[in-house]
Amino acid sequence: MDSLYAKRMEALGTETAFEVLAKAKALEKQGKDIVHLEIGEPDFDTPTNIKEAAVQALHAGYTHYVPAAGIPELREAISQHISKTRNIDVNPEEVVVTPGAKPIMFFSILALVNPGEEVLNPNPGFPIYESVINFVGAKQVPIPLKEEKNFRFDQEYVKAKITNKTKMIVLNSPQNPTGGVLTKEDLKVVADCIADRDDVFVISDEVYSKILYEGRHESVASLPGMKEKTILLDGFSKTYAMTGWRLGYGVMQKDLAQKITQLMVNSNSCTCAFVQMAGVEALRGPQDKAETMVAEFKRRREVIVSGLNDIKGITCNKPRGAFYVFPNITGTGMNCNELSDYLLNNAGVAVLPGTSFGQYGKGYLRLSFANSIGNIRKALDRISEALENI
């Protein structure tokens, strides 16, 4: 039956988080108590003012087709938001709104990268980068993110890997799965390497830009000469606990925005109208709920990092952003796939193996601390007890 499907489907990957979630839900149906640390989703509700904006938009008739690139109100709000937060001049015509941030990633690679061309991508990294690179027949060039460098990349390594075959560089900061944060100096290395290259683009995945615990967010788009070379990818899912709303956007040069809009026309037609009006309120309304959420994540970070470091065989760096920890589990004597399965089936704790995020995730687990402190402590106790019983 496999011959029924197009060959390209063999190159398309998946997100292990959803597979592990399905396994965990199946165990729960059997009556087992599971602590969910596998899924990257804020456990907070969408702020009331955003939900009310959607309800009002429904009553006002925002239930029909809207422009494929996004409604003018939201594109204007996004352009003002990015102009202010990244200190660059953004025009609404440089904004494309999509159902979630993933389509910007998919469409950008589809629109720009030819088979055989090279794309540098972080490893361990969000698995969809590698999946889409492989899908279009390009060659992915992993950028190792090492624990000893706080999961930043080696600058000399990146310099050496940018060649005349390079068509795109993917950056993600704060990062999934490690919580690592790139410095301005890291970004400047990339910018300097492609300063004279009009044929190379950077996808800058900044969906966790507001979930930062120390310092300030740095964007490669803010560096001199980089705005025209950058596709800035952001969204509402993480900052405003809107994962199910499916609302994201890209900021890019106008000509590319028109190409991405063409792909929207051919795939989704447009993004849900009343959801876009909720996005306007998210950006222009009060930010206190989002700030409270980040403050709570920071408290949870302290609990989970301290707790993991107290467990024999595990060491854990403190993440500077996002809501993930990426502990080293080599001291347990188990590989990451074995340990993640063991913890799910024997301890009732759902986590992800580091290799779900690429080859350089070997020896690590990813745990999301988008769960209550009570549940985090329960998970830590279960992990500790389970490892003692090996």
MIVEXKE-592852 format. One line per 8 residues: number of its first residue (from 1); for each residue x, y negated, z negated of C-alpha. Coordinates in Angstrom, 1 decimal. Layout:
NUM = X,Y,Z | ...
//
This chain:
1 = 0.0,0.0,0.0 | 3.0,-2.3,-0.5 | 3.3,-2.7,3.2 | 0.0,-4.6,3.2 | 1.7,-7.5,1.5 | 4.0,-10.1,3.0 | 7.7,-9.5,2.3 | 8.0,-12.8,0.6
9 = 5.9,-11.6,-2.3 | 8.7,-9.3,-3.4 | 10.8,-12.4,-4.2 | 8.1,-14.0,-6.4 | 8.6,-13.7,-10.2 | 6.4,-14.3,-13.2 | 6.3,-15.7,-16.7 | 7.0,-13.1,-19.3
17 = 5.2,-15.2,-21.9 | 1.9,-14.4,-20.4 | 2.7,-10.7,-20.1 | 3.7,-10.5,-23.8 | 0.6,-12.5,-24.7 | -1.5,-9.9,-23.0 | 0.2,-7.1,-24.9 | -0.2,-8.9,-28.1
25 = -3.9,-9.5,-27.5 | -4.4,-5.9,-26.7 | -2.8,-4.9,-30.1 | -5.1,-7.4,-31.8 | -8.1,-5.7,-30.2 | -6.9,-2.5,-31.9 | -7.0,-4.3,-35.2 | -3.3,-5.2,-35.6
33 = -2.4,-8.6,-37.0 | 0.0,-10.5,-34.7 | 1.9,-13.7,-35.3 | 2.1,-15.5,-31.9 | 5.5,-17.1,-31.3 | 5.7,-16.1,-27.6 | 3.6,-18.8,-25.9 | 4.8,-22.3,-25.2
41 = 1.6,-24.1,-26.1 | 0.9,-26.8,-28.8 | -1.4,-25.4,-31.5 | -3.0,-28.8,-31.9 | -6.3,-29.9,-30.4 | -6.4,-32.5,-27.6 | -6.9,-35.9,-29.3 | -10.5,-37.0,-29.6
49 = -10.1,-40.2,-27.6 | -8.8,-38.2,-24.6 | -11.7,-35.8,-24.7 | -14.2,-38.6,-25.0 | -12.7,-40.3,-21.9 | -13.3,-37.1,-20.0 | -16.9,-36.9,-21.2 | -17.5,-40.5,-20.2
57 = -16.0,-39.9,-16.8 | -18.3,-36.9,-16.3 | -21.3,-39.1,-17.1 | -20.0,-41.8,-14.8 | -19.9,-39.4,-11.9 | -16.3,-38.4,-11.7 | -17.3,-35.0,-10.3 | -16.5,-35.3,-6.7
65 = -13.4,-35.3,-4.4 | -10.8,-37.9,-5.0 | -7.6,-38.8,-3.1 | -5.2,-35.9,-2.8 | -2.4,-37.9,-4.4 | -4.5,-38.8,-7.4 | -7.0,-41.5,-8.3 | -5.6,-45.1,-8.2
73 = -6.2,-45.7,-11.9 | -4.0,-42.8,-13.0 | -1.3,-43.4,-10.4 | -1.1,-47.0,-11.6 | -1.0,-45.9,-15.3 | 1.8,-43.3,-14.5 | 3.8,-45.8,-12.5 | 3.6,-48.3,-15.4
81 = 4.5,-45.6,-18.0 | 7.5,-44.3,-16.1 | 8.7,-47.9,-15.3 | 8.6,-48.7,-18.9 | 10.0,-45.5,-20.4 | 12.7,-44.8,-17.8 | 13.6,-48.5,-17.1 | 13.1,-48.1,-13.3
89 = 10.7,-49.9,-10.9 | 8.0,-47.3,-9.9 | 5.2,-48.0,-7.4 | 1.9,-46.1,-7.5 | 2.6,-44.9,-4.0 | 5.6,-43.0,-5.4 | 3.3,-40.9,-7.7 | 1.6,-37.7,-6.9
97 = -0.9,-36.1,-9.4 | -1.3,-32.4,-9.4 | -3.2,-29.7,-11.4 | -0.3,-29.2,-13.9 | 3.3,-30.0,-13.5 | 4.2,-26.6,-11.8 | 2.9,-27.6,-8.4 | 5.4,-30.5,-8.2
105 = 8.2,-28.0,-8.8 | 6.7,-25.6,-6.2 | 5.9,-28.2,-3.6 | 9.2,-30.0,-3.9 | 11.3,-26.9,-3.3 | 8.9,-25.8,-0.5 | 9.2,-29.2,1.2 | 12.9,-29.7,0.9
113 = 14.8,-26.4,0.7 | 15.5,-24.2,3.7 | 16.3,-20.5,3.6 | 20.0,-20.0,2.8 | 20.5,-23.4,1.2 | 21.7,-23.5,-2.4 | 19.8,-24.8,-5.5 | 21.5,-25.2,-8.8
121 = 19.3,-24.3,-11.7 | 19.7,-24.0,-15.5 | 20.2,-20.5,-16.9 | 18.6,-19.6,-19.3 | 15.9,-21.7,-17.9 | 12.2,-21.8,-17.1 | 11.7,-18.7,-14.9 | 9.6,-20.4,-12.3
129 = 12.6,-22.3,-11.0 | 14.3,-19.1,-10.0 | 11.1,-17.6,-8.8 | 10.3,-20.4,-6.3 | 13.9,-20.7,-5.1 | 13.9,-17.0,-4.2 | 10.4,-17.3,-2.7 | 11.6,-19.8,-0.1
137 = 14.6,-17.7,0.8 | 17.1,-20.1,-0.8 | 20.1,-19.1,-2.9 | 19.9,-19.9,-6.6 | 23.2,-20.9,-8.2 | 22.8,-20.5,-12.0 | 24.2,-23.2,-14.3 | 25.0,-21.4,-17.5
145 = 23.8,-23.1,-20.7 | 26.1,-21.9,-23.5 | 25.3,-21.7,-27.2 | 28.8,-23.1,-28.1 | 28.0,-26.3,-26.1 | 24.5,-26.6,-27.8 | 23.0,-25.3,-24.6 | 24.3,-28.1,-22.5
153 = 26.1,-27.2,-19.3 | 29.9,-27.3,-18.7 | 30.5,-30.4,-16.7 | 33.5,-29.1,-14.7 | 31.6,-26.0,-13.8 | 28.8,-28.1,-12.3 | 31.2,-30.2,-10.4 | 32.7,-27.0,-8.9
161 = 29.4,-25.6,-7.9 | 28.1,-28.6,-6.0 | 29.1,-27.9,-2.4 | 28.1,-28.8,1.1 | 25.5,-26.0,0.9 | 23.8,-27.6,-2.1 | 20.3,-29.0,-1.3 | 18.9,-29.4,-4.8
169 = 19.8,-29.5,-8.5 | 17.3,-28.7,-11.1 | 17.7,-30.3,-14.5 | 15.5,-29.8,-17.6 | 15.9,-31.8,-20.8 | 14.7,-31.3,-23.5 | 15.0,-27.7,-22.3 | 12.9,-24.6,-22.3
177 = 13.8,-22.1,-23.7 | 16.8,-23.4,-25.8 | 15.7,-26.8,-27.1 | 18.9,-28.2,-25.7 | 19.2,-31.8,-24.7 | 21.5,-33.2,-21.9 | 23.4,-36.3,-22.7 | 23.7,-39.4,-20.5
185 = 27.3,-38.3,-19.7 | 26.0,-34.9,-18.5 | 23.6,-36.6,-16.2 | 26.2,-39.0,-14.9 | 28.4,-36.1,-13.8 | 25.5,-34.9,-11.6 | 24.9,-38.4,-10.3 | 28.5,-39.0,-9.4
193 = 28.8,-35.7,-7.6 | 25.9,-36.5,-5.2 | 26.4,-40.3,-5.0 | 27.3,-40.1,-1.3 | 24.9,-37.3,-0.5 | 21.6,-38.4,1.0 | 20.7,-34.7,1.6 | 20.6,-33.6,-2.0
201 = 17.7,-34.0,-4.4 | 17.4,-33.5,-8.1 | 14.3,-32.1,-9.8 | 14.3,-33.6,-13.3 | 11.8,-31.6,-15.4 | 11.0,-33.9,-18.3 | 7.8,-32.4,-19.6 | 9.2,-32.3,-23.1
209 = 10.6,-35.9,-23.0 | 8.3,-37.0,-25.9 | 9.1,-34.0,-28.1 | 12.6,-35.1,-29.2 | 13.8,-35.0,-32.7 | 17.1,-37.0,-32.6 | 18.3,-39.8,-30.3 | 16.5,-41.1,-27.2
217 = 15.4,-39.4,-24.0 | 17.8,-39.8,-21.1 | 16.6,-39.4,-17.5 | 18.8,-39.0,-14.5 | 16.4,-41.1,-12.5 | 17.4,-44.1,-14.7 | 21.1,-44.0,-13.5 | 22.2,-46.3,-10.7
225 = 21.3,-45.0,-7.2 | 19.5,-42.0,-8.6 | 15.8,-43.0,-8.4 | 15.6,-42.3,-4.7 | 17.3,-38.9,-5.1 | 15.2,-37.8,-8.1 | 11.9,-36.0,-8.3 | 10.8,-36.7,-11.8
233 = 8.4,-34.0,-13.0 | 6.2,-34.7,-16.1 | 2.8,-33.9,-17.4 | 0.2,-34.0,-20.2 | 0.2,-30.4,-21.4 | 2.9,-30.6,-24.1 | 2.8,-34.3,-25.3 | -1.0,-34.4,-25.6
241 = -1.8,-30.7,-26.2 | -3.6,-30.5,-22.9 | -2.4,-27.2,-21.5 | -5.8,-26.1,-20.4 | -6.6,-29.4,-18.7 | -4.0,-28.7,-16.0 | -2.7,-32.2,-15.3 | 0.8,-33.2,-14.2
249 = 2.6,-35.4,-11.8 | 5.7,-36.2,-9.9 | 7.5,-39.5,-9.2 | 9.6,-39.6,-6.1 | 10.5,-41.6,-3.0 | 7.4,-42.7,-1.0 | 8.2,-40.6,2.1 | 8.6,-37.4,0.0
257 = 5.4,-38.3,-1.9 | 3.5,-38.2,1.4 | 4.9,-34.7,2.1 | 3.9,-33.5,-1.3 | 0.5,-34.9,-0.8 | 0.2,-32.9,2.4 | 0.9,-29.8,0.4 | -1.8,-30.8,-2.0
265 = -4.3,-31.3,0.8 | -3.4,-27.8,2.1 | -3.7,-26.1,-1.3 | -5.8,-27.8,-4.0 | -7.4,-30.7,-2.1 | -7.2,-32.8,-5.2 | -6.8,-32.7,-9.0 | -10.0,-32.6,-11.1
273 = -11.4,-36.1,-11.1 | -12.7,-36.4,-14.7 | -9.5,-34.8,-16.0 | -7.5,-37.6,-14.3 | -9.6,-40.2,-16.2 | -8.7,-38.4,-19.4 | -5.0,-38.8,-18.3 | -5.5,-42.5,-18.0
281 = -6.7,-42.7,-21.6 | -3.8,-40.4,-22.7 | -1.2,-42.8,-21.4 | -3.0,-46.1,-22.3 | -4.7,-45.1,-25.5 | -3.4,-44.7,-29.0 | -0.2,-42.5,-29.3 | -0.5,-41.8,-33.0
289 = -1.8,-38.2,-32.6 | 1.1,-37.3,-30.3 | 3.6,-38.8,-32.7 | 2.0,-36.9,-35.7 | 2.3,-33.7,-33.7 | 6.0,-34.2,-33.0 | 6.6,-35.0,-36.7 | 5.0,-31.7,-37.6
297 = 7.0,-29.8,-35.1 | 10.1,-31.3,-36.7 | 9.1,-30.0,-40.1 | 8.5,-26.6,-38.6 | 11.9,-26.7,-36.9 | 13.6,-26.9,-40.3 | 11.6,-23.9,-41.6 | 12.2,-21.6,-38.7
305 = 15.9,-22.5,-38.1 | 16.7,-22.1,-41.8 | 14.7,-18.9,-42.1 | 16.3,-17.2,-39.0 | 19.8,-18.1,-40.2 | 19.0,-16.3,-43.5 | 18.3,-13.0,-41.7 | 21.2,-10.7,-41.4
313 = 22.3,-10.3,-37.7 | 20.7,-13.5,-36.5 | 22.2,-16.9,-36.0 | 20.3,-19.9,-34.7 | 21.3,-23.4,-33.4 | 19.0,-26.3,-34.3 | 17.1,-27.5,-31.2 | 17.1,-31.2,-30.5
321 = 13.9,-31.2,-28.5 | 10.9,-29.1,-27.3 | 9.3,-26.6,-29.7 | 11.5,-23.5,-29.2 | 14.4,-21.9,-31.0 | 16.8,-19.5,-29.1 | 18.5,-17.4,-31.8 | 21.5,-15.2,-31.1
329 = 20.5,-11.6,-32.1 | 23.7,-9.7,-31.1 | 24.5,-9.1,-34.7 | 21.4,-6.9,-35.0 | 22.9,-4.2,-32.8 | 19.9,-4.3,-30.5 | 19.5,-5.9,-27.1 | 16.9,-8.6,-26.7
337 = 14.4,-6.5,-24.8 | 14.5,-3.7,-27.4 | 14.3,-6.1,-30.2 | 11.3,-8.1,-28.8 | 9.4,-4.8,-28.2 | 10.3,-3.6,-31.7 | 9.2,-6.8,-33.4 | 5.8,-6.8,-31.5
345 = 5.0,-3.1,-32.1 | 6.5,-2.7,-35.6 | 6.4,-6.1,-37.2 | 3.4,-7.7,-35.5 | 5.5,-10.7,-34.3 | 5.3,-11.7,-30.6 | 8.5,-13.2,-29.2 | 10.2,-13.3,-25.8
353 = 13.5,-11.6,-24.8 | 16.1,-14.1,-23.7 | 16.6,-12.4,-20.4 | 13.1,-13.5,-19.4 | 14.8,-16.8,-18.7 | 17.8,-15.5,-16.8 | 20.9,-13.5,-17.1 | 22.5,-15.9,-19.5
361 = 19.7,-15.3,-22.0 | 21.2,-11.9,-22.8 | 21.6,-11.5,-26.5 | 18.9,-14.0,-27.5 | 15.2,-14.3,-28.2 | 12.9,-17.3,-27.7 | 10.5,-18.1,-30.5 | 8.0,-20.9,-30.2
369 = 7.4,-22.9,-33.4 | 4.1,-24.2,-32.1 | 2.4,-22.4,-34.9 | 1.6,-23.2,-38.6 | 4.4,-23.2,-41.2 | 2.4,-20.5,-43.0 | 2.5,-18.3,-39.9 | 6.1,-19.1,-39.2
377 = 7.1,-18.0,-42.7 | 5.0,-14.8,-42.3 | 6.8,-14.1,-39.1 | 10.2,-14.6,-40.7 | 9.4,-12.3,-43.6 | 8.2,-9.6,-41.1 | 11.3,-10.0,-38.9 | 13.6,-9.7,-41.9
385 = 11.8,-6.6,-43.3 | 11.7,-5.0,-39.9 | 15.4,-5.4,-39.3 | 16.2,-4.0,-42.8 | 14.3,-0.9,-41.7 | 16.2,-0.2,-38.5
//
